[in-house]
């Protein structure tokens, strides 16, 4: 019995197969070939059913592990990888492997698109030089360092293989870093740089990987030709992403779409961008990132309010499941990777992995601290976002270099055979080193990053106005604009319409409150706010209780009751969101 089918599943599947086989084959009087075909169909059905049940169990395990991570106040990618390692020892899950094409085409586009959708374009542009330097030159520099170190460390390891390994393990994984940073509340400028870097470094590292792989297979490498190809891959990848983005923008803007259709279109968009670029052998990653940034900047004009609200929930759940599966599957790869080591001893392979992990961590730290010194120097000649970055932010940024799914997927995509059936040299060792690097950086750096952030206690030097005051100013300006509109255009209607008059009076009270809170910095603007929020939540709960009682009475339509229950949910959501940002 296959390991992915439990005894209960196997019994149920066999019973169903026997019934179907009896119906299709015996009653239908099919010939020998038709019977054989029917049996193959039934076997494939059982296989798919068992695989589906297995992934359902994996999702349930992900939910349990994430709850444990939240309870322990740890970043959930760390707990998922460790949990995957534990599950890999169980026979039911030991045969699960990652198809690299599945990761690149199914997992990567929506994860990149969601990241591009969430990032602030204003912050991205402000820190564009820092982001670009870490996404391209420093990824290439890291690949060079790893290439020469691995060549010196591993007997028989060529420089081309070293660059291949460097391209695989050079891109940091932003999901882990940003998850931790949001928990300990680092300055938003640093978070924006980490998010921006993650959008681009995957593309640059995969391009290095692509050229190194070609050099290993062909045995040739031409610097001038490769540099030209690198520029084309980057430039045309971005252009294709923007072009596809504009096509989808036109579809959203001018076709009669419902919210459901619009949300489904947002799910399809990243795949179209990625496939269009990869079809012509350009960077699908940069296509998704550039197109995602474009459409993110136009979300208010291309999506209806319903699509924006509902889409957030759909995308949040989708990305949560995809991230969970990816990090759990990373941990599950250990048995298959160890089994492929062959002649290389396990202890020796672990030593190579640990040594290269240390070199990788030190190289990133040297790059981040060196970039700070370089920024101070060039600030004399050009305008930079921050002429004096200091050492705290670069140190945190350098330590937030955990590796993740892109590195593992790239390593798995190394072909088994080259040049007429010859085994790819050192493929198993490259896979194992990649896994060790992911494990060391994710667990060691991931667990120590919160301590480092708290220890350095870095303040946000780039925020000119405190966040709570920004909120008051925003609310005041919204109320002022609304008040001005009603007074200038609808003053007469307001005197005749009781609802408009009440709205106008409420806006006047809000303006008075906001103005007083802004002009009196000595007073606590949140004075009495927690008590108000507690009472308001209690009131909403009382409203839910009333609606529940009314729903038991025959004269009230349940659809209307659900409508007002949903409105209460929206009110609570608004209040809870304000609490999260205080």
C-alpha positions in Angstrom: 0.0 0.0 0.0 1.5 3.5 -0.9 2.6 5.4 2.1 0.4 8.4 1.4 -2.8 6.3 1.8 -3.9 5.5 5.4 -5.6 2.1 6.1 -9.0 3.7 6.3 -8.5 5.6 3.1 -7.3 2.4 1.4 -10.3 0.4 2.4 -12.7 3.1 1.3 -10.9 3.6 -2.0 -10.8 -0.2 -2.7 -14.5 -0.6 -2.0 -15.3 2.3 -4.3 -13.0 1.0 -7.0 -14.6 -2.5 -6.8 -18.1 -1.1 -7.2 -17.0 1.1 -10.1 -15.0 -1.7 -11.7 -18.0 -4.1 -11.5 -20.3 -1.5 -13.0 -18.1 -0.3 -15.8 -16.4 -3.6 -16.7 -18.6 -6.5 -16.0 -22.0 -4.9 -16.7 -20.6 -3.1 -19.8 -19.1 -6.2 -21.3 -15.9 -4.3 -22.3 -13.1 -6.0 -24.1 -9.6 -6.7 -22.6 -8.1 -3.3 -23.6 -11.1 -1.4 -22.3 -10.9 -3.3 -19.0 -7.2 -2.5 -18.7 -7.9 1.2 -19.4 -10.7 1.2 -16.8 -8.3 -0.3 -14.2 -5.7 2.4 -14.9 -8.3 5.1 -14.5 -9.4 3.7 -11.2 -5.8 3.4 -10.0 -5.2 7.0 -10.9 -8.3 8.1 -9.1 -7.2 6.3 -6.0 -3.8 8.0 -6.3 -5.2 11.4 -6.6 -7.7 10.8 -3.8 -4.9 9.7 -1.5 -2.7 12.7 -2.4 -5.6 15.1 -1.8 -6.3 13.6 1.6 -2.6 13.9 2.4 -2.5 17.6 1.7 -5.7 18.1 3.7 -3.8 16.6 6.7 -0.8 18.9 5.9 -3.0 22.0 6.0 -4.5 20.9 9.3 -1.0 20.4 10.7 0.0 23.8 9.4 -2.9 25.4 11.3 -1.8 23.6 14.5 1.8 24.6 14.1 1.0 28.3 13.4 -1.2 28.3 16.6 1.8 27.0 18.5 4.1 29.6 16.9 1.6 32.4 17.9 1.5 31.0 21.4 5.3 30.9 21.7 5.6 34.3 19.9 7.8 32.9 17.2 7.8 33.6 13.5 5.7 30.8 12.0 8.1 29.9 9.2 10.6 28.7 11.8 8.1 26.5 13.5 6.8 25.1 10.2 10.3 24.1 9.0 11.1 22.4 12.3 7.7 20.8 12.3 8.3 19.6 8.7 11.6 18.0 9.9 9.7 16.2 12.6 7.0 15.0 10.1 9.7 13.7 7.7 10.5 10.9 10.2 6.9 9.6 9.8 6.3 7.1 7.0 3.0 8.7 6.1 4.8 11.9 5.0 8.3 10.8 4.2 7.6 10.4 0.4 6.4 14.0 -0.1 8.7 15.9 -2.4 8.6 19.4 -4.0 8.4 19.7 -7.7 10.5 22.8 -8.5 8.3 23.6 -11.5 5.3 23.5 -9.1 7.0 26.0 -6.8 8.2 28.3 -9.5 4.9 28.4 -11.4 2.2 27.8 -8.8 3.6 29.2 -5.5 6.0 31.9 -6.6 3.8 34.2 -8.8 1.0 34.8 -6.2 3.5 35.2 -3.3 5.5 37.8 -5.3 2.4 39.6 -6.5 0.9 39.9 -3.1 4.2 41.2 -1.7 4.3 43.8 -4.6 0.7 44.7 -3.9 1.3 45.4 -0.2 4.5 47.4 -0.4 4.4 51.2 -0.4 5.4 52.6 -3.8 6.4 55.8 -2.0 8.7 54.0 0.3 10.0 51.8 -2.4 11.0 54.8 -4.5 12.5 56.6 -1.6 14.8 53.7 -0.8 15.3 52.7 -4.5 19.1 53.0 -4.4 19.5 50.8 -1.3 17.0 48.3 -2.6 18.5 48.1 -6.1 22.1 47.8 -4.7 21.1 44.8 -2.6 18.9 43.2 -5.2 21.6 43.2 -8.0 25.2 44.1 -7.2 25.3 42.6 -3.7 23.5 39.4 -4.9 26.2 39.1 -7.6 29.0 39.8 -5.1 27.6 37.2 -2.7 27.5 34.7 -5.5 31.1 35.4 -6.3 32.2 34.9 -2.7 30.3 31.7 -2.4 31.7 30.5 -5.7 35.4 31.0 -4.7 34.9 29.7 -1.1 33.0 26.5 -2.2 35.7 25.8 -4.9 38.4 26.1 -2.3 36.5 24.1 0.3 35.1 21.2 -1.7 37.5 18.9 -3.7 36.7 18.8 -7.4 34.1 21.6 -7.2 34.5 23.8 -10.2 34.0 27.6 -10.4 30.9 27.2 -12.5 29.4 24.9 -9.9 30.4 27.5 -7.2 28.5 30.2 -9.1 25.6 27.9 -9.4 25.5 27.3 -5.6 26.0 31.1 -5.0 23.0 31.9 -7.3 20.9 29.3 -5.4 21.6 30.5 -1.8 22.2 34.3 -2.3 18.5 35.5 -2.2 17.1 36.1 1.4 13.5 35.1 2.1 11.5 38.2 3.2 8.6 36.3 4.6 10.5 35.2 7.7 12.2 38.5 8.2 9.1 40.7 7.8 7.1 38.4 10.1 9.6 38.8 12.9 10.0 42.5 12.3 6.3 43.2 12.4 6.1 41.4 15.8 8.9 43.5 17.4 8.0 46.7 15.6 11.1 47.9 13.8 11.2 51.3 12.1 9.0 51.3 9.0 11.9 52.5 6.8 13.9 49.3 7.6 10.9 47.1 7.0 10.3 48.8 3.6 13.9 48.2 2.6 13.6 44.5 3.5 10.4 44.1 1.6 11.7 46.0 -1.4 14.9 43.9 -1.5 12.9 40.7 -1.4 10.9 41.7 -4.5 14.0 42.0 -6.6 16.7 39.7 -5.2 14.9 36.6 -6.2 15.0 37.7 -9.9 18.7 38.6 -9.9 19.7 35.4 -8.1 17.7 33.2 -10.5 19.3 35.0 -13.4 22.8 34.2 -12.0 21.6 30.6 -11.4 20.4 30.4 -15.0 23.8 31.5 -16.5 25.8 29.4 -14.1 23.7 26.3 -15.0 24.3 27.0 -18.7 28.0 27.2 -18.0 28.1 23.9 -16.2 26.1 22.1 -19.0 28.0 23.6 -21.9 31.4 24.1 -20.3 31.5 27.7 -21.7 31.0 31.1 -20.3 31.3 34.5 -22.1 31.3 37.5 -19.9 30.3 40.1 -22.5 27.5 37.9 -23.9 26.2 37.0 -20.4 26.2 40.7 -19.4 24.1 41.6 -22.4 21.8 38.7 -21.8 21.4 39.7 -18.2 20.4 43.2 -19.2 17.8 41.9 -21.7 16.4 39.4 -19.2 15.9 42.1 -16.6 14.7 44.9 -18.9 12.3 42.9 -21.1 11.0 41.0 -18.0 10.0 44.3 -16.5 8.5 45.6 -19.8 6.4 42.4 -20.2 5.1 42.7 -16.6 4.0 46.3 -17.2 2.4 45.5 -20.5 0.4 42.6 -19.0 -0.5 44.9 -16.1 -1.9 47.5 -18.4 -4.0 44.9 -20.2 -5.5 43.7 -16.9 -6.0 47.3 -15.8 -8.0 48.0 -19.0 -10.1 44.8 -18.3 -10.9 45.9 -14.8 -11.5 49.5 -15.7 -13.8 49.2 -18.8 -15.5 45.8 -18.8 -18.7 45.1 -16.8 -17.2 43.0 -14.0 -18.7 41.7 -10.7 -16.7 41.6 -7.5 -16.3 37.8 -7.8 -15.0 38.2 -11.4 -12.6 40.9 -10.3 -11.2 38.9 -7.5 -10.7 35.8 -9.7 -8.9 38.1 -12.2 -6.5 39.3 -9.5 -5.7 35.6 -8.9 -5.1 34.9 -12.6 -3.0 38.1 -13.2 0.3 37.0 -11.6 0.3 33.7 -13.5 -0.2 35.5 -16.8 2.6 37.9 -16.1 5.0 35.1 -15.1 4.1 32.8 -18.0 4.3 35.6 -20.6 7.9 36.5 -19.5 9.1 33.0 -19.0 7.7 31.9 -22.4 10.1 34.3 -24.1 12.9 33.3 -21.6 12.9 36.6 -19.7 12.5 37.1 -16.0 9.1 36.0 -14.8 9.9 37.2 -11.3 10.5 40.8 -12.4 7.4 40.6 -14.6 5.2 39.8 -11.6 6.9 42.4 -9.4 6.8 45.2 -11.9 3.2 44.4 -13.0 2.1 44.0 -9.3 3.6 47.4 -8.4 1.8 49.0 -11.3 -1.6 47.6 -10.5 -1.1 48.2 -6.7 -0.7 51.8 -7.5 -4.0 51.9 -9.5 -6.1 49.8 -7.1 -8.4 52.6 -6.2 -9.4 53.4 -9.8 -9.6 49.8 -11.2 -11.3 47.9 -8.3 -14.7 48.5 -6.8 -15.0 48.9 -3.0 -16.5 45.5 -2.7 -13.6 43.9 -4.6 -11.1 45.7 -2.5 -12.7 44.6 0.8 -13.4 41.0 -0.3 -10.1 40.6 -2.2 -8.1 41.4 1.0 -9.7 38.4 2.7 -9.2 36.1 -0.2 -5.6 37.0 -0.8 -4.7 36.9 3.0 -6.0 33.3 3.3 -4.5 32.2 0.0 -1.0 33.6 0.8 -1.2 32.1 4.3 -1.9 28.6 3.0 0.8 28.9 0.3 3.4 30.1 2.7 2.5 27.4 5.2 2.7 24.7 2.6 6.0 25.9 1.3 7.8 26.1 4.7 6.4 22.8 5.9 7.5 21.1 2.6 11.0 22.5 3.1 11.3 20.6 6.3 9.8 17.5 4.7 12.6 17.4 2.1 15.4 16.2 4.5 15.0 12.4 4.0 15.0 12.5 0.2 18.0 15.0 0.2 20.1 12.8 2.6 19.3 9.7 0.6 20.8 11.4 -2.5 24.2 12.2 -1.0 25.8 9.0 -2.3 29.5 8.9 -1.8 29.8 12.1 0.2 29.6 11.3 3.9 26.9 12.9 6.0 29.3 14.5 8.5 31.4 15.9 5.6 28.3 17.3 3.9 27.1 18.9 7.2 30.6 20.5 7.6 30.4 22.0 4.1 26.9 23.3 4.8 27.8 24.9 8.1 31.0 26.5 6.7 29.2 28.0 3.7 26.3 29.2 6.0 28.8 31.1 8.2 30.5 32.6 5.1 27.1 33.6 3.7 26.0 35.3 7.0 29.4 37.2 7.3 29.3 38.2 3.7 25.8 39.8 4.0 26.9 41.6 7.2 30.0 42.9 5.5 27.9 44.1 2.6 25.3 45.9 4.7 27.9 47.6 7.0 30.1 48.4 4.0 27.1 49.9 2.2 26.6 52.2 5.1 30.1 53.5 4.9 29.8 53.8 1.1 26.6 55.8 1.5 28.3 58.3 3.8 31.0 58.7 1.2 28.8 59.2 -1.9 26.5 61.5 0.0 29.1 64.2 -0.6 28.5 64.0 -4.3 24.9 62.9 -4.8 21.6 63.2 -2.9 20.8 60.1 -1.0 17.8 59.2 1.2 19.9 59.0 4.3 23.5 60.4 4.3 24.3 58.8 7.7 22.7 55.4 8.1 24.7 54.5 11.2 25.4 50.9 12.1 22.3 49.7 13.8 20.0 49.5 10.8 22.7 47.8 8.6 23.4 45.3 11.3 19.7 44.4 11.7 19.3 44.4 7.9 22.3 42.1 7.5 21.1 39.7 10.2 17.7 39.4 8.6 19.1 37.3 5.7 17.2 34.1 6.2 17.0 31.8 3.2 13.8 30.1 2.1 11.7 28.5 -0.7 13.3 30.1 -3.7 16.7 28.7 -2.8 15.3 25.2 -2.3 13.3 25.3 -5.5 16.3 26.5 -7.5 18.4 23.7 -6.1 15.7 21.1 -6.9 15.5 22.4 -10.5 19.1 21.4 -11.2 18.8 18.6 -13.8 19.6 15.0 -13.0 21.5 14.3 -16.2 23.5 16.4 -18.7 25.5 15.8 -21.9 23.9 12.7 -23.2 23.0 11.0 -19.9 25.9 12.0 -17.7 24.9 12.6 -14.0 25.0 16.3 -13.1 28.1 16.8 -10.9 27.6 17.3 -7.2 23.8 17.7 -7.6 23.1 15.9 -4.3 25.7 17.8 -2.4 24.4 21.2 -3.7 20.9 20.2 -2.6 22.1 19.2 0.9 24.2 22.4 1.3 21.2 24.5 0.3 19.0 22.7 2.9 21.6 23.2 5.6 21.9 26.9 4.7 18.1 27.3 4.9 17.9 25.5 8.2 20.8 27.4 9.8 19.8 30.9 8.7 16.1 30.4 9.3 16.3 28.8 12.7 19.5 30.4 14.1 19.1 33.9 12.7 15.3 33.8 12.9 15.4 33.0 16.6 18.1 35.6 17.4 16.8 38.4 15.3 14.1 39.6 17.8 16.7 39.6 20.6 19.0 41.7 18.4 16.3 44.2 17.5 15.3 44.7 21.1 18.9 44.9 22.2 19.7 47.7 19.7 16.4 49.5 20.5 16.5 51.3 17.2 14.4 54.4 16.8 12.7 55.5 13.6 14.8 58.6 12.6 12.9 59.1 9.4 9.4 59.7 10.8 8.9 63.4 11.1 5.5 63.2 12.7 4.6 60.6 15.4 2.2 58.0 14.1 -0.6 58.8 16.5 -0.4 62.4 15.5 -0.5 61.4 11.8 -3.7 59.6 12.5 -5.3 62.6 14.1 -4.2 64.8 11.2 -5.6 62.4 8.6 -8.9 62.1 10.4 -9.1 65.9 10.8 -8.4 66.5 7.1 -11.0 63.9 6.1 -13.6 65.5 8.4 -12.7 69.0 7.2 -13.0 68.0 3.5 -16.4 66.3 4.2 -17.6 69.3 6.2 -16.5 71.7 3.5 -18.3 69.7 0.8 -21.6 69.7 2.7 -21.4 73.4 3.5 -20.5 74.6 0.0 -22.8 72.3 -2.0 -25.5 71.0 0.2 -26.1 73.6 2.9 -29.7 74.2 1.9 -30.4 70.5 1.6 -28.9 70.0 5.0 -31.3 72.4 6.6 -34.2 70.6 5.1 -32.8 67.0 5.4 -32.6 65.8 9.0 -30.0 63.1 8.1 -27.7 65.6 6.4 -28.1 68.0 9.3 -27.1 65.3 11.8 -24.1 64.4 9.7 -23.0 68.0 9.6 -23.3 68.4 13.3 -21.3 65.2 13.9 -18.6 66.4 11.6 -18.4 69.7 13.6 -17.9 67.7 16.8 -15.2 65.5 15.2 -13.4 68.6 13.9 -13.4 70.2 17.4 -12.1 67.0 19.0 -9.3 66.5 16.4 -8.2 70.1 16.5 -8.0 70.0 20.3 -6.0 66.8 20.3 -3.5 68.1 17.8 -3.1 71.6 19.5 -2.7 70.2 23.0 0.2 67.8 22.8 0.4 67.6 26.6 -3.0 66.0 26.8 -3.2 62.3 26.1 -5.2 61.9 22.8 -6.1 58.4 23.8 -7.5 59.4 27.2 -10.8 57.5 27.7 -10.4 55.7 24.4 -9.8 52.2 25.8 -13.0 52.5 27.9 -14.9 53.8 24.9 -13.7 50.9 22.8 -14.6 48.3 25.4 -18.1 49.7 25.8 -18.6 49.9 22.0 -17.6 46.3 21.6 -20.0 45.3 24.3 -22.7 47.2 22.5 -22.0 45.4 19.3 -22.2 42.1 21.1 -25.6 43.1 22.5 -26.7 43.9 18.9 -25.6 40.5 17.7 -27.5 38.8 20.6 -30.7 40.8 19.7 -30.4 39.9 16.0 -29.9 36.2 17.0 -33.1 36.3 19.0 -35.0 38.1 16.2 -33.8 35.4 13.7 -35.8 32.8 15.7 -39.0 34.6 15.0 -40.9 33.7 11.9 -41.8 37.2 10.8 -38.2 38.3 10.1 -36.3 37.3 6.9 -33.0 35.6 7.8 -31.3 37.2 4.8 -32.0 40.6 6.2 -30.8 39.5 9.7 -27.5 38.3 8.1 -27.1 41.6 6.3 -27.2 43.5 9.6 -24.9 40.9 11.3 -22.4 41.6 8.5 -22.6 45.3 9.1 -21.9 44.8 12.8 -18.9 42.7 11.8 -17.6 45.6 9.6 -18.0 48.0 12.6 -16.0 45.6 14.9 -13.4 45.2 12.2 -12.9 49.0 11.9 -12.6 49.3 15.7 -10.2 46.3 16.0 -8.0 47.7 13.2 -7.7 51.0 15.1 -6.7 49.1 18.2 -3.9 47.3 16.3 -2.3 50.5 15.2 -2.3 52.2 18.7 
